Every structure is written in C-alpha cells, then in structure tokens.
Amino acid sequence: MSDVNGSAQARFQTHAIIEVLLLLVLLAYMTLARSRGVGEDFSFTVVGAVLMALVTYWTLNTLRDGLELIAIRIGRSRH
C-alpha cells in the first residue's frame, strides 16, 4: 500500500511542478498578447489556443491525481 501511495504522491508532485511551469508560460504568453489583437497574427493566436487547451487538460489531470492521492490516504486511514 505504501508503494501505491508513494507513486501517487510522486506523480502528483511531478504534475504539480509541470502545472506551475505551464501557468508561467501562459502568463508570459498573455503578457506578450496584450499588445496584439485577437486573430491579428493567426499563428500567434493558434499557439495561444493550443497553450490554453494544454493548460486546461493538465490542470484536470493534476486534479485527478490529487483526488487519487486523497482517496488513497482516506482508504488507508480507515483500515
């Protein structure tokens, strides 16, 4: 049971670090995008849309890992 908890915790920590990095990249993109209009530069807009989709996917994935870690800890405390 500790192996499952350890691997879940390690996966959650890794995903949380990547989440923070993705959010920093998105913040940098938004800072660069302030001076541009939406659709003004198509490739820049596509990069932004892909980046936002990636951040959304990764956030949901990280939340799933966090919930899994909570479920493991609750299950272990009940036994």
N, C-alpha and C positions, 0 to 999 in steps of 0.2 A: 504494500500500500504506500510506503514511503517513496518508492521509485515512481509511482504514478504521480504523487504529489510533487516530487522534485522535478520531474519532467514537465508537468503542467506549469509549475512556478517558473521554471527556466524559459519555457515557451512564452509565457505571459510577459516576463521581463524583456525578452528579446523583442516581442511585438510592441511593447510599450515604448521602447527606445526608438524603434523604427517609426512609430506613430509620431513621436515628438519631432523626429527629423523631417518627416513628410509635412507636418504642420509648419515647420520653419521654412521649408521650400515653398509651400503655399503662401505663406506670409510674404516671402521675398517676391514671388510672382505677383501678388496683389499690389505690392509696393511699386513694382515696375509697371503694372497695368493702370495705375492711377492716371497717367498722362495719355492713355490711349482710349479710343472709343471702342465699344463692342463691335466686333466684325470689321474694324478698320484694317487690321492685318489678320488675314484668315488663319495663317499658320500659328500666330501667337494666340489667337482665340481657341484653336483646336488644342494646343498644348495646355491651356488653362482648363478646358473642359475635361481633358484626359486626367490632368492632375487632380481636379476636384472629384472625379469619379474614383480615382485610385485612393484618395484620402478617405472618401466615404466607405469604400469597400474595406480598407484596412482598419478603420475605426470599428466597423461592425465585427470584423474578425477578432480584433483585440477585446472587444466587449464580450464576445463569445468565450474567449479564453479566460477572461476574468470570472465570468459566471461559472465556467467549468471548475476553476480553482476554488471558488466559494462552495460549490456543490461537493467537491472532494473533502474540503475541510469540515463541512457540516456533517457529511456522512461519517467521517472519521470520529467526530466528537460524539455522535450518537451511539457508537459501538463501544 
